[in-house]
Amino acid sequence: MANLPVIDISTYRQNPHSEGSLTVAEALVAACHNVGFAYITGHGVDPALHQRLFELADSFFDLPLPQRQALAIANSAAFRGYTTLGDERTNGTSDWREQIDFGPEQPAPKTFDGAPWLRLRGPNQWPAALPDLKPTMLTWMDQMNTLGLTALRALAFGLRQPEDRFDHAFLPEADTHVKVINYPPRPDDATEQGVGTHHDTGVLTFIAQDSGGLQVSTVDGFVDAPPLEDGYIMNLGEMLQRSTNGYLRATPHRVVSPIDAARKSIAFFFNPRYESVFEAIELPPDLARHAPGGEHQMIDDEIHAVFGDNNLRTRLRSHPDVAARHYADLI
């Protein structure tokens, strides 16, 4: 039995104005208010594409280490590329994982106009040994963008807002982000921190995984969020928490590194444009009375209104090598 709500969004996806769509929208809102996480089924993403992406992930992490390191994330001010095992940090501690990061194919900006987060836009680094990875990834990202916008509109509908309430932050092109991650089995002397406890900085995250390890913080402690066949795990990011004055929750979560077998996951961050500003929206009174405030309880963990500011602060902490090479003016 799943520890998180399971929500089939096919009714809303196929006809947002059908009789059952409000039920789906309200179920999403309830899950994101109470837990901040849910399994999403009926999502419309091609399962063959999903499977092929995991096959390519296996192939990438099987490449010789020098080939992976040639795509080092430190090459990219946009934080695109490969991170060696243990080189990313959460809360100042190394994570027991390796990964490669992608985003929309964009040219690097020529000027920053006082907005350092514009440097987060740029081209990807693709492995020459896997020519199928680029078209497969970009096609999957297109489908995930559609899923993200559908889920976001359903949430707006369930909050009794116009369904396109947040569209302006994502159209015509959002600043989405993908992590393809390998968690190798940990030796006896390694940390169990696959990823340390954290909140996501954006709007919505969708997680695909081939085995357990993801854990979600609840009032009863951390609970496991294992894979669900044909389902993505969706969780809320800080910008929606801020925008709903805390009615929707960006819930802390972590990954415990595996002991016996490697774990693969692919995380799609349905992030808005970096310029987007998220201020509190006006909720209906019956919802607003249950909104505790949009900030986290920790004083030193401010959620910035501009998404670019919010996202860049965590990137710089997580990747000190990229920060030193491309953002020395900020550190």
N, C-alpha and C positions, 0 to 999 in steps of 0.2 A: 504493500500500500504506500502511495506517495506521501511524503511529509509536507508537500506543497500543493496548493490548488492546481487542478488540471482543467484547462479551459479550451474548449473547441471553438475557434473563432470563424469557422467556415460559414456560418449563417451570416455573420456581419460582413465577412469578406465578399461573399457572393452578392449580397443585397443589403447595404447599410440601412435601408429604410423599410426592411421587412419587419413583421411582427416580432420575430425572435431576436432582432438585433439589439434592442434595448436590454434584453436579458443578458446577452453576451457582454455588452458594454458595462453594465452594472456589476457583473461578476468580475470583470477585469479591474474595475475601480475598487471593489471590495478587497480583492487579493492584494492590490498595490497599496491600499490603506492599512490592511491588517498585517501583512507579511513583507510586502515589497518585492516578492518573487512569485512566479507561477510557471507551470508548464504550459506551453502553447502548442496545441494540435490543430489540425485543419488549416495549416498556415499557407499552403499553396506553393511551397518551395519544392522544386523538383528533387525527389529522393535520389535519382541517379546522379544528379549533379553533386548533391551532398556526399554521396558515397565516393565519387571520383575525387572530390577534394580531399577526403581523408586518405585515399590511396596516394595522392600526390604529396600529402604531408608526410606519410611514411617514407616515400622516396626521397624527399628533401632531407629529412633527418638521417637517412642512410648515406647521404653523400659524404665523401671524405671531409674531415673538419676544415682543411685549408680552403676547400671550395665554398663551404658555408661562411667561413670567416672573411672571404673576399667580398662578401656582401655586408660587412659590419655596419651596424646601426650608427656607429660613430662617423661614418662617411656622410651622413645625412642630417642636415639641420631639421628636416621634417620628421625625424625619428622613424625612418623607414629602413628596414633591413634586419640583419641577423644579430641576435644577442646570445653570446656564449653562456653556457651553463653557469649560473650563479652570479652573472654580471648585473642583473636587474635587482633593484632593492625595493622593499616595502617596509615602511617604518624604520628605515636605516639598516635593515637586515637583508642579506642576500636571499633571493628566492631560488629554490632548487628546481630550476627549469631552464630550458633554452627555447628560443622562439624566433619567428620572423614576422615583422610587422609590415602591413600594407595600408594604403589609403587610395582615394581617387587618383587617377593619373592626372597630374597637374604640373605645369611648369613652375619652377621656383620663382617667387616674386623678385622683382628687381629693386623695389624699394619697400620700406616697412612703415613709413608714415607715422612713426611713433607708436606702432602696434607690434611689439616683438613677436606676438603669436602668429603673425603672418608668415613667419619663417616655418611654421608647421605645415605649410603647403609646399608640395614639391613632387618630383617623380619617385616612383618605386624602384627598387633594385630586384631584378628577376634573375634566377639561376639559369644560365645558358644550358645546363644539362637537362633542364626540365621545361622544354618549350611549351608544353601543354598547360603549365601552371598559370601563366598570365591570362589566356582567354577563359580558362575555367574559373579562376578567381573573380575576374571582372564580371562574368555572367552571373555567378552566384551572388556577388555584391549587388548587382542590379535587382535580383529577386529579393534579397534581404532588405534593400531599400523600400521595395513595395510593401513587404511585410511590416517594416518599421512604421511607415506612414499609415498603414491600415490600423495597426495597434494604437498608434498615437491618436488617430481620429476617433477610434472607439473609446479611448479614455476620455477625450474631450466630450464626447457625446454622453458618457456615463457621469461626467461631472456637471452636466447640464450647461455646457458651453456650445458655441457653434463648432461643428465638427472640424472646421478648418482653422480652429483657434490658434494652432501652433505651426500651421503650414509655412508661414512667412520665414520661419527660422531654418527651413529645410529645402525650400525651392528657390531657384531652379536646381541647385546642387548642394547637397549637405557635405560637411567635412567628416565623413564617416571614417572608421578605423577598424582594422582587422588584426587580430593576433592569432597566429598558428603556433601552437605550443606543444612542446614535448616535455613530459615530466619523467625522467629516467628513474628506475628503481634506485632508492637511496641506499648507500652503504651504511654500515652501523654507526659511523662517526659523522654522518651528514645530518643537517637540520631536517626536521619534518615539515618545514615551511616551504610548501610548493609555491604558494603566494600568501603573504601575510594578510591579516585582517585589514580590510579597506572598504571604502565606498567608491562607486564609479562616479566620474565627474560629469557625465553627459546627461542624456535624456533616457534612452532605453538601451539595454544590452541584451543580446541573444547569444546563448551558449549552446554549442554542440559538443558532446564528449563521448568517448568510447568506453569509459569506465568511471567508477566513483572517485571521490576525493573532494569534490566541492561541498562545502558546508556553509549553512546560512544561520546567522544569529537570530534567535527568537527569545521570547521572554523566558523560555525554559532552557536556554543555552543553545549551543550550536546543534543543528540537525543536518543529517546527510541529504544531499540532493543528487541522487544517482541518475544515470541516463534513463530516459523514457523513450521507448521505440516510437519513431516518427514524431517526436516532440522536441521543441527547443525550450530551454529554460530562459525566461525573460525576467529581468530585474530593472528596477528604477534607478536612475541616476540623480545626482544632486540638483540639476537644473529644474527637474520636475518637482523635487521636494521644495525647492525655493519658490517656484512659481505657484504651488498650491499651499504655501504657508505651512508646509509639513503635513498636509492631509495625506498626500502620497509620500511614501517613505523610501529613501535611499538606504537600504539595509546593509549593514556590514556583512562581509562574507570572506571566506578564505578557501585555500586548497591545501589539503594535507598530502604531502608527497608520497607516492606509492612505495611499497616495500618489495614486492615480488615481480611486478611487470610494469612496463612503461605505460603511461597514460597520455593520450592525445586529446587536445581540445581545440576548438576554433571559436573565438569570441568575436562577434560582430557588434561594434559600438555604433548604434544609430545616433550619431552626434549631429547637432545643428551646425550651421555656419559659425565660424569663430567670432564673427562680428555680432552675433545674436545676443540680445539683452533679455534676461528673464527676471521680470518683477512679478510680485504677487498678483494673481488674478482675483476677481471678486467671485467667491463661491456662494452658492445658495446658503441661507442661514443654517439649515439643518446639517450641512456639511461643515461650514465654517466654524461652528462651535466645537468641532472635534479636530481642528487644525492647531497643533501646539506651537507652531512657529517653524520657519523654514531653515533655520540654522541648526548645525549639530550642537550637541551639548558641550563639546570640547572648545574652550575659548580660542585655542590656537589653530582651529580648523575651519576658518571662514570659508563660506561658499560665495564666490564672486558672481556678480550679476552678469558680467560679460563672459560668455562661454570660453573664449580664447584665454582670458586671464585664469579662469578656473582650471582649464585643462593643462595649460603650460606649467603651472606651479607644481603639479604632480609629476609631469614628465621630467622636469629638471631634477627633482628629488630622486626619481627612479633610475635615471640614467646619467650619473655624474660625468661619464666620459663624453657624452654628447653635449652636456652643459658646458664642460670645460672647453671643448673645441669650437662650439658654435654660439654659445651664449655667455661668453666671458664677461660681457658688459653688464650682465644681470646678476652675476654671482660674486 
